[in-house]
Amino acid sequence: MKKDVKYSYKDVSVVPAPVSKISHRAECNPYDENWKLPLFTAPMDSVVGLENYQMFVDKGIQAIYPRTIQIEERIYQLQSVMDEDEDSPWVAMSLQEFEDYLCDPDYKFPGIPHVLIDVANGHMQKIYELVIKSKTVNPRLVVMVGNIANPKTYKIAAEAGVDYIRCGIGAGRGCITSSNVAIHYPMASLIDEINLEREKLKEENSCLTLPKIIADGGIRNYDDIIKALALGADYVMIGSVFTKMLESSATTYFTYAGIPENWSKFKYDPERHTYQDGRFYDINPETGSWDEIKLRKEFYGMASKKGQIALNGKKTRTSEGISVTLPVEYTLSSWIENFTDYLKSAMSYTNSVDLEDFKKSETIVMSDFARSSINS
C-alpha cells in the first residue's frame, strides 16, 4: 500500500511571487491561445442543451453537447461546419457511438470534428485502441477521453494520440462512486502528478501527443478553479456550479419569497423577470407588482437513476450518482465577470501575465489549522 499523503483542493493554496512586476490585474490575460477561458461545461443536460450551447461559446466557454441529445443531432453538429479548417462544436459520445461513427470511413466530416468519449471509466484499454483506429480514419479528429484517476494513464493516452484528458473520479457533486465503489484520487495531487508526467514526456519527446489536462469534479467555488489551474490543469470542467446559473438548461422551479413555498416550473421571460443585485424578481400576476422570487434548478449526475433514464430511457445499473435541487445564485454574465476578475487578481499576485505562466505558480499544502482559519 502506498503511504504518501495525497491532497484535495481544500488542502492547498497558491503562493504569491516574492515580487510581482504586474502593477494592475488588467495586465493579465485569462484566456488561452484561442481566446477561450480555461473552462469546459460538463456534458450534462442540467448544464447545456441545444437552446443555450451558443450562449456559453459566446462567453468564451467551451461547451459540450451531452449524450442526452439524439445522436442524429450530434452527428449533424459535427458535420455542420463549412470550412475544412473550422472546428466543429464539441459533442459527447458513448464508446459504442464513437466506434460506430468515428471509426467508420463511410462517415465524412468536412471540418475538424471535436468528440468527447463520455464514459465513467477512462482506464479501459478499448478506449485507447479506438482512439488509434479513429485517427487513422479521421486524422484531423480532436478527441477527449476520461475520466481517469491514475497519473500513469496519462502516458497511455499520449501514446494513443489523445488530445484532451478528463482527470477525476468520484469528486463531482452528483457522483457517489468514491463513497460506494472506493475508487478515487484526491484532485489536487492528481492534477499535480499528471502535470509532472506530462513534463517528463515533453523532455523525452517520445509520444504522439501531450494531451491537455482537464480537471473534472470537486469544484465548489472560484478558488478551486484557480487552484486547479495553478497546479497545472489547462482547463477546468464545471457541472453543478454552472447548473446554479439562471441560464442553465436544468429544469427550473420558482416560488415567491416571503410566503409558504409552493414551487412551480419556471421559464425565464425577459419581459416578466429581472435580476438585480443578486436577486430575482417577477411580476406577480395577482398584484401586478415586482416581487422577489426564489429559484431552484434540478441537478443530477449522469450515472444517477435520473441520469440513466435521461440517457437510456430506463435505469440500466446500480446508481452511482445523486439527484438534488440547487438554488439559482447568479447569471452567466455575473459569474463570468467575477471569475475573470478573481483569476486575473491571482495572476497578478503570482507575476503571471498569461495562463502558461500561472501554471508554474508555487502551491503549498496547508495545515489543518490554516484550513480551519480560512473556512471560519
C-alpha positions, 0 to 999 in steps of 0.5 A: 500500500502506498503511504504518501499523503495525497491532497484535495483542493481544500488542502492547498493554496497558491503562493504569491511571487516574492515580487510581482512586476504586474502593477494592475490585474488588467495586465493579465490575460485569462484566456488561452491561445484561442481566446477561450477561458480555461473552462469546459461545461460538463456534458450534462443536460442540467448544464447545456442543451441545444437552446443555450450551447451558443450562449456559453461559446459566446462567453468564451466557454467551451461547451459540450453537447451531452449524450442526452441529445439524439445522436442524429443531432450530434452527428449533424453538429459535427458535420455542420461546419463549412470550412475544412479548417473550422472546428466543429462544436464539441459533442459527447459520445458513448464508446459504442457511438464513437466506434460506430461513427468515428471509426467508420470511413463511410462517415465524412466530416468536412471540418475538424470534428471535436468528440468527447468519449463520455464514459465513467471509466477512462482506464479501459484499454478499448478506449485507447485502441479506438482512439488509434483506429479513429485517427487513422480514419479521421486524422484531423479528429480532436478527441477527449477521453476520461475520466481517469484517476491514475497519473500513469494513464496519462502516458497511455493516452499520449501514446494513443494520440489523445488530445484532451484528458478528463482527470477525476473520479468520484469528486463531482457533486452528483457522483457517489462512486468514491463513497460506494465503489472506493475508487478515487484520487484526491484532485489536487495531487492528481492534477499535480502528478499528471502535470509532472508526467506530462513534463517528463514526456515533453523532455523525452519527446517520445509520444504522439501527443501531450494531451491537455489536462482537464480537471473534472469534479470537486469544484465548489467555488472560484478558488478551486478553479484557480487552484486547479489551474495553478497546479497545472490543469489547462482547463477546468470542467464545471457541472453543478456550479454552472447548473446554479446559473439562471441560464442553465438548461436544468429544469427550473422551479420558482416560488415567491419569497416571503410566503409558504413555498409552493414551487412551480416550473419556471421559464425565464421571460425577459419581459416578466423577470429581472435580476438585480443585485443578486436577486430575482424578481417577477411580476406577480400576476395577482398584484401586478407588482415586482416581487422577489422570487426564489429559484431552484434548478434540478441537478443530477449526475449522469450515472444517477437513476435520473441520469440513466433514464435521461440517457437510456430511457430506463435505469440500466445499473446500480446508481452511482450518482445523486439527484438534488435541487440547487438554488439559482445564485447568479447569471452567466454574465455575473459569474463570468465577470467575477471569475475573470476578475478573481483569476486575473487578481491571482495572476497578478499576485503570482507575476503571471501575465498569461495562463502558461505562466500561472501554471508554474505558480508555487502551491503549498499544502496547508495545515489543518489549522490554516484550513480551519482559519480560512473556512471560519 
